[in-house]
Structure formats: structure tokens, C-alpha cells
Amino acid sequence: MKKYILLLIITLTYLDGCTPDDRMHIRFWHQMQVGERAVTERQIQRFMEQNPDVRVELLYKETEQLRNDFIIASYARQGPEIVYGPSDMIGLLATLEVIRPLEDFFDEEYLDLFYAKAKVWYEGHLYQLADKLGNHLALVYNKDLLSKPPETTDELIEIGKELTKDLTGNGRIDQYGLVWNYTEPFFYVPFLTGFGGQVMNDEQTRPTLDTEANVRALNFIQELRDVHRIVPREADYEIADALFKEGRAAMIINGDWSWGGYMSAGIDIGVAPIPRVSETGLWASPMVSTKGFSINEYIDDEKLPMALELIRFLNEPENQLEVTEAVKTFPTRLEAMEDPIVTRDSILVNSRRQIEVGTTMPIVPELRAIWDSMRPNYQAVLNSQKTAEVAARDMQSLSERRIREMLE
Amino acid sequence: MLERNRKLFPYILILPAALVMLGVVFYPFVYNIVLSFSNMSLRNFREWQVIGFDQYIRVFFEPTEPSFYVVFIKTMIWTVVNVTFHVIIGVMLAMMLNRQIKGKSIFRTLLILPWAIPQYIVALTWRGMYNYEYGAINLILTQYLNLPAVEWLRSPTEAFIAVIITNIWLGFPFMMVIALGGLQSISNEFYEAADIDGASAWQKFKNITVPLLKPVMIPAVTLGIIWTFNNINVIWLVTNGGEPADQTHILVSYVYRAAFGLYRYGYAAALSMVIFFILLIFSLTFMKRSQATKSAY
């Protein structure tokens, strides 16, 4: 009997001894794209060289999974010390009390070094310090196919028609004027706002979808596909992305996270604001948010100073600019925002123009129920199962009901 | 002393596995039961309370979109169609592989391939193949067969057929492997005896193969039904989370959305208990009716 117990003890000791590491572990979950991730990995390597007693473990998770896994881990008082993601998850994480208010850890003097929107407050507390501003959609065009981007939706349709071509003469379209993940509500918002609508009221308390603006915007998207035929009949994110990367689409509406990938795919891209809606004269206004760092509510006290140090380090202007240069995202340190790297780069200048006409993304958890209610009704319009009027009404009633269910 | 140790030894051997089972199966299951009677949700995340049967009443009577009953019927269709094809194709291929054919091992490897590729990759590849303009399926239909292109992922019925096709492709190798094992264990003497009696191929299949294969296939079919009923990966990835317009949900993807989309943990726990009981009642009845545990000989 003793022999077995001894064997067990030896095995366990051996297993435990496989990774002798006395350094402090800081776990860091994020949802950065490949290019962005590569820069952050380099920076973290430098951080660990400066702090040899610290080991930072980076773990990528897709946005949705990151949020869910973090909630579950933190519920069990586990999970990473730092969680990095878009600001729209902040309302949810704060409501669930799984992230910690940060205002006591960073003094005012330090916070003043950041652009105002980089500090994400919710119900009186600072929950996220962002290093990237934007996370927004814009019009990206292939300079080899198009020299001047459209400024109005009429121009968009006209240019789109010219550039939608059957190049081989087999009756199939080989090149589209415009592609984008148009079946997803987030990618529909620029046109909803361009027609004067919003997904929520200014107080962010209720959805505002049963509107004339929504009806007109829904009809507009359907016409782009069925009447003007400048977008593919079916396009999700991957298809749109692949068509643009292969040079088979002149324009794409996609977020700043994707631009670096287009450049590495060898496409000579230009970025422009999504055109004004000709009927209203309003700019298409995509949602603008931030991406940044939050701290787990259940972080060990001894790890907290080092986690904060890491956040400070990654937010150094030169580190922010290193990311900006590599993947064309917008920095949040005021000093970095005025750097020639930002002010002289045509992509970033146009990205800023888009940010300026963008709509701030609500961070309340209710937004989730709204997306969930918009999606089926929006797709029902695209499938001709519902008219725009009925869909707008159903979006409103379904989101009101889902919000009630969610907040029960 | 030695005798006592000998009695203790098997328990020590199963102890690690039992502890793991306790931690990863039993504890979460009990916790889920408790949650299903609670009000745990976005607003009651840390300080939830047990509130009784409210969540169960919501599951059955709350007006949702799409309704519980519609999703339930779709789940039944999804499960029955899938498992039926898995078994038919699986047994057919197993019977072919059980003969003396040239290049048997190559065929066997090729046929197991769908099972060997990770489900995620398979689902996303099929999603690409279903694309209206660029997908391989429509290209074959229009260019080589002169048939009209199908809007696989845009229309609810076609999308549902599309996911079923994908899952049939993914699921038949399992049934084939099990059936092949079963076929190989059937003694050739039975067939020889039948030949002497002048039995036809169909009579041999009906009176020898089927009854002797049954004890092997029934547990596999039961497992197949439980797996298919709960297979969220394929349906979620091929239809991009229930598209178009939330028309391609099965009960388990419905639970996923309630828990991780709307943070209704209590409600989702109650719904998953309902699924558990549906499967439990089904499995018990099916095993009993088919007399799976009875010896074939």
C-alpha cells in the first residue's frame, strides 16, 4: 500500500517540477488580430526583459469567447489579471462586477495624458483605459481599381456600377464595386445613422428602431443588392474580406482592425469616410469605440502593481505609435496623436475624419439585446420575408422584450 | 492485511478517474440543477436566489421568437434525419468494406477522413462551399449540371438542408466504423449455412446481418442521437449562429444564446435540464424497446 502512495507522491512531485518558474505570472487575455498581436508580443518581451521577475502570458480569444470565458472565469474568482477588448463589453463586465474600477490606481495627472474618450467610465467608475481609438468601420478602396473614393451614396452607386464587371464574359460577375459583411447589424449602422436614425436614444435607455430612418436605410441596402447590383448577393465577413484581398472588389466597408491585413496582402489601399447619404446629406456614421485594458476584480493584491505597470508600459506613446505604424490603428495618448506618424499618414488622417463623424458606441449591456433583435429582422428584409416597415416595428418590439428579459 | 490491500487496490485504481468525474460531470450537473431553480441573470449574477419553478414555466410558456415548440420540432427533424442517414450510409459502406475488395485500406482511410478533420474546419469549409456565387456546390450545379443555383444560406429551408447535409457528411464514418466492427465479429458459418439452405442475399441480410448487428448498433445509435441532438458546432458555424433570421436554431443553440447572448443563466439552466430529460426519457425508452441489452445469440 505504502508503495502505491509513494509512487503517487513521486509522480505528482515530478509533474509539478516540470516547470520550475518562480517568476510572477501575469495573465493577459486579448482579442487582437495577428498584426497587432505580433507588435504586442514584442513589446511584452521588452517588458519582461526590463522586469526579469515577471512572466506575462498572452492568450488570444475571439471577442465573443473572450467575453464569455472571462465572465465565467472571474465568477469562479479565477481568470487573467488583465483583459483587453473593445469598450462595448465594459457595461456588461461592470454590471456583472467582474472588473475593477481603475480611478484609484491612475492619478488625474496621468489620465490627463489621454484623449478623453480613451477613459471608459460607466456608472461613475473608470473601467477601461484604452490604447486604441476607433475600432470603427470606414470605406477602404483598392487604389489600383479606383483613384478617387465616392463622397455621396449616389456617387457610390455610380462608381459601384462601373466597377462591377464580368471580366471573362461568362455571364458571372468577377469583380464587385462594393463588398462588405452587410448582413450583420453592426455593419448596417453607418447607413441607419446616415438616414438620421440611431439604435438607442441619447440616454441609452431604450431602442429607437421603429423609425422612418430605419425603414429607408433597410430599403437602401436591399436596393444596393437587388436594384443597383453593386454588392454580391451573399457576402459574410470572410467572403467580403477574401474578395477584397484578391483584388476582386474595388471597395470594402471594414474596420481599422482589418486594414493592416489588406496592406500585407499587397493591396494598395486608401481609406475614406463612408459616403454621405445623398437623400439626407448626413454622413454615414459608423460606431466608434475604443479598445483597451481592464483589470480582473479578483486580481491578487501582490500582482496588482505589476499589472498596472504593464498597462502603463503598453500605453507609453512610443509603444502606441509602434502599433499605429504597423497596423494603422489610432493611438489614444495625446502626445502620440500629434506625432507625424499619425498626422502625415493619409490612412490615419482619413481614419480620423471617419472617427470625427462617427457615433460613440453605447457601452450599456442592453446593446447586446438590440443587436440580437435587429439581426433576424434585418435578414428577413434581405430575404424578402418582411417589408422594411414590418421589420423596423418588429426590431423595436423584439428588442424591448429582450431587454426586459435580460434585465429581469 | 494482504487480503485487505487486494480489495482496496481496484478502488485506488479508479480513484483518479472517479475524482475527475466528480469534478467535471457530477458537480457541474448538480450546480446546473440548482441554477435552473434560481434567478441568476445579468442583474442577479453574484447574489442569485432559488426562486422555484419560474424558469421552467418560462421555458414552456414564455412567448419567445422563435418559439420553444418550433425549435423543438426542428431539433427532432434535425436529429432523426441525421441519424437515419448516418446509419444507412454507415452500414452500407461497412458492408462494402467488409468484402474482399482491392485497395480496401485506402478506401477505409478515405471514408474515415470526415471524422478525422476537426469539426470547426469542416463546418467552415462547407459554409464556404454553400456560398451562392463562389461556392463549389453552386458552381457544380450551374456549370456542369445546368441546374439553377440554390440560395443555400439565405433561405431558411435551404439553410436547414445545408446544415443537415454537412452533418451527415461528418457523422457517417462513426457509424461505419462501429458497423464494420460488428460485421467482422459475425461468424462466416452463419452465411455458409444460409447458402446451403439457398437463402438470397436479402434474406441473409435480414435474418443474419441485421439481428447480429443490432446489439452493436443500438448503443451507437443512442449515442448518435444524443450527440446530434446536442451538436451545436455544426449548426452554429455553418449558419453563422442561426442565420438566416434565427430560423436554423436547435434547442442547444437556443440555450447557448440565452446563456451567453442574453446572460439569462437561470433560464438557460432550466432549458438545458429540459433537454436532459428529453434525452434521458428517449434513451431509456429506446434501449428498452429495442432490447439492446438482450443477447443476440
Interface residues (C-beta under 8 A of the other chain):
Chain A: M1 Y4 E64 N68 Y75 L92 T95 L96 E97 R172 I173 T183 P232 R233 E234 D236 E238 I239 P365 R368 A369 D372 R375 P376 N377 Q379 A380 L382 N383 Q385 L398 R402 E405 M406 L407 E408
Chain B: N5 L8 I12 N39 S41 L42 R43 F45 R46 E62 E65 G128 N131 Y132 E133 Y134 E151 L153 R154 S155 P156 N240 G242 E243 P244 A245 D246 Q247 R257 F260 G261 L262 Y263 R264 Y267
